Amino acid sequence: MARIKPQALLVQSKRKKGPTQISITTIVFCSLVVSLIVLSLVATYRHWSHRSDEQKESALSTFEDTGAFEGAKKYDLPGHAVINTSKGYITVELFKEGSPETVDKFIDLCQKGHFKGMPFHHVIKNYVIQAGHSQELQAAEDWTSKVKIRSQLVTSPKHEAFMIGTSKTKDIKGFDVFITTAPIPDLHEKLVVFGRVVKGEDVVQEIEEVDTDQNYRPKTPVGIINVTLKHEI
């Protein structure tokens, strides 16, 4: 058996115990892989972060658009109504901001033709004219009893002459139209004022002057022919 020289054994021992060498190519490759992984994670984070911001902005935009739509809807409503009566035309400005619910109801009934052929069934001089389908006497009798003490009350600017309102009843069939012909400070107890006459005061006064019976009913029929809604006059 051949003997191995000590010098050869020393060389073999150094080769076994020495650290394994890593090539530069391997190091570069690993670095690129790690860099790609890091860049991928950063890109993913930015994507989801940006998407979250977009969702927040979209929700806020939707909220703002809804509010803008509601506001636009309110201001798109007609601001005036022209009441064509058998005595002439009465133009009314609608209080869209002051009485929005009542104005909405009035506009809806106008579009449904609720006021066509509606008679003025009660006319109380120096007080009010009333048009409607109910023709109840109790309201007129109660109102005339208050005329006697009207001068003792403080006048409310909201209830001056030529204001238009309706009864506070929730019954749609009972949506009568009242137009004041004099200041009525206690009117807020019975009516919701939703507009004022801006043109045709003389027509209101002409209706007020018709002859009536003891129950304040006009002896000669007078009424509303139709109502036309307008945005501007």
URWOFEN-V370944 format. One record per backbone hydrogen bond with DSSP energy under -1.0 kcal/mol. NH is the residue of the N-H (numbers start at 1). CO is the residue of the C=O. E is the energy in kcal/mol with one decimal. If there is no record, write none. Layout:
BEGIN
nh=NH co=CO e=E
nh=NH co=CO e=E
END
This chain:
BEGIN
nh=9 co=5 e=-2.0
nh=10 co=6 e=-2.1
nh=11 co=7 e=-1.6
nh=12 co=8 e=-2.1
nh=13 co=9 e=-2.2
nh=14 co=10 e=-1.8
nh=15 co=11 e=-1.8
nh=16 co=12 e=-1.6
nh=17 co=13 e=-1.9
nh=18 co=14 e=-1.5
nh=27 co=23 e=-1.6
nh=28 co=24 e=-2.5
nh=29 co=25 e=-2.4
nh=30 co=26 e=-2.5
nh=31 co=27 e=-2.2
nh=32 co=28 e=-2.3
nh=33 co=29 e=-2.2
nh=34 co=30 e=-2.5
nh=35 co=31 e=-2.5
nh=36 co=32 e=-2.5
nh=37 co=33 e=-2.2
nh=38 co=34 e=-2.4
nh=39 co=35 e=-2.7
nh=40 co=36 e=-2.3
nh=41 co=37 e=-2.2
nh=42 co=38 e=-2.4
nh=43 co=39 e=-2.5
nh=44 co=40 e=-2.3
nh=45 co=41 e=-2.3
nh=46 co=42 e=-2.5
nh=47 co=43 e=-2.3
nh=48 co=44 e=-2.2
nh=49 co=45 e=-2.4
nh=50 co=46 e=-2.6
nh=51 co=47 e=-2.4
nh=52 co=48 e=-2.1
nh=53 co=49 e=-1.9
nh=54 co=50 e=-2.2
nh=55 co=51 e=-2.2
nh=56 co=52 e=-2.1
nh=57 co=53 e=-2.5
nh=58 co=54 e=-2.6
nh=59 co=55 e=-2.4
nh=60 co=56 e=-2.4
nh=61 co=57 e=-2.8
nh=62 co=58 e=-2.5
nh=63 co=59 e=-2.2
nh=64 co=60 e=-2.6
nh=65 co=61 e=-2.9
nh=66 co=62 e=-2.4
nh=67 co=63 e=-2.3
nh=68 co=64 e=-2.7
nh=69 co=65 e=-2.6
nh=70 co=66 e=-2.5
nh=71 co=67 e=-2.4
nh=72 co=68 e=-3.0
nh=73 co=69 e=-2.9
nh=74 co=70 e=-2.0
nh=75 co=71 e=-2.1
nh=76 co=72 e=-1.6
nh=80 co=230 e=-2.6
nh=81 co=92 e=-2.3
nh=82 co=228 e=-3.3
nh=83 co=90 e=-3.5
nh=84 co=226 e=-2.7
nh=85 co=88 e=-2.9
nh=86 co=223 e=-2.0
nh=90 co=83 e=-2.4
nh=91 co=199 e=-3.2
nh=92 co=81 e=-3.1
nh=93 co=196 e=-2.9
nh=94 co=79 e=-2.7
nh=95 co=194 e=-2.9
nh=96 co=94 e=-1.6
nh=99 co=95 e=-2.4
nh=103 co=99 e=-2.4
nh=104 co=100 e=-2.4
nh=105 co=101 e=-2.0
nh=106 co=102 e=-2.6
nh=107 co=103 e=-2.8
nh=108 co=104 e=-2.3
nh=109 co=105 e=-2.3
nh=110 co=106 e=-2.2
nh=111 co=107 e=-2.2
nh=112 co=108 e=-1.1
nh=113 co=110 e=-1.3
nh=114 co=109 e=-2.8
nh=116 co=113 e=-1.0
nh=117 co=224 e=-1.3
nh=118 co=115 e=-1.8
nh=120 co=222 e=-3.0
nh=121 co=119 e=-1.1
nh=122 co=130 e=-1.6
nh=123 co=216 e=-2.5
nh=124 co=128 e=-2.8
nh=127 co=124 e=-1.3
nh=128 co=124 e=-1.6
nh=129 co=179 e=-2.2
nh=130 co=122 e=-3.0
nh=131 co=177 e=-3.0
nh=132 co=119 e=-2.1
nh=141 co=137 e=-2.5
nh=142 co=138 e=-2.5
nh=143 co=139 e=-2.5
nh=144 co=140 e=-2.5
nh=145 co=141 e=-1.2
nh=152 co=149 e=-1.4
nh=153 co=150 e=-1.7
nh=159 co=156 e=-1.7
nh=162 co=180 e=-2.5
nh=164 co=195 e=-2.5
nh=165 co=178 e=-2.4
nh=166 co=192 e=-1.7
nh=168 co=190 e=-1.6
nh=174 co=171 e=-1.2
nh=175 co=172 e=-1.8
nh=176 co=174 e=-2.0
nh=177 co=131 e=-3.0
nh=178 co=165 e=-2.7
nh=179 co=129 e=-2.4
nh=180 co=163 e=-2.4
nh=181 co=127 e=-2.2
nh=184 co=159 e=-2.8
nh=187 co=184 e=-1.7
nh=189 co=186 e=-1.4
nh=190 co=187 e=-2.0
nh=191 co=187 e=-2.6
nh=192 co=166 e=-2.9
nh=194 co=164 e=-2.0
nh=195 co=164 e=-1.2
nh=196 co=93 e=-1.8
nh=197 co=162 e=-3.2
nh=198 co=91 e=-2.5
nh=199 co=91 e=-1.5
nh=204 co=200 e=-1.8
nh=205 co=201 e=-2.3
nh=206 co=202 e=-1.9
nh=207 co=203 e=-2.2
nh=208 co=204 e=-2.2
nh=209 co=205 e=-1.2
nh=210 co=207 e=-1.4
nh=213 co=217 e=-2.2
nh=216 co=213 e=-1.8
nh=219 co=211 e=-2.8
nh=224 co=118 e=-3.8
nh=225 co=84 e=-3.7
nh=226 co=84 e=-1.3
nh=228 co=82 e=-2.4
nh=230 co=80 e=-2.8
END
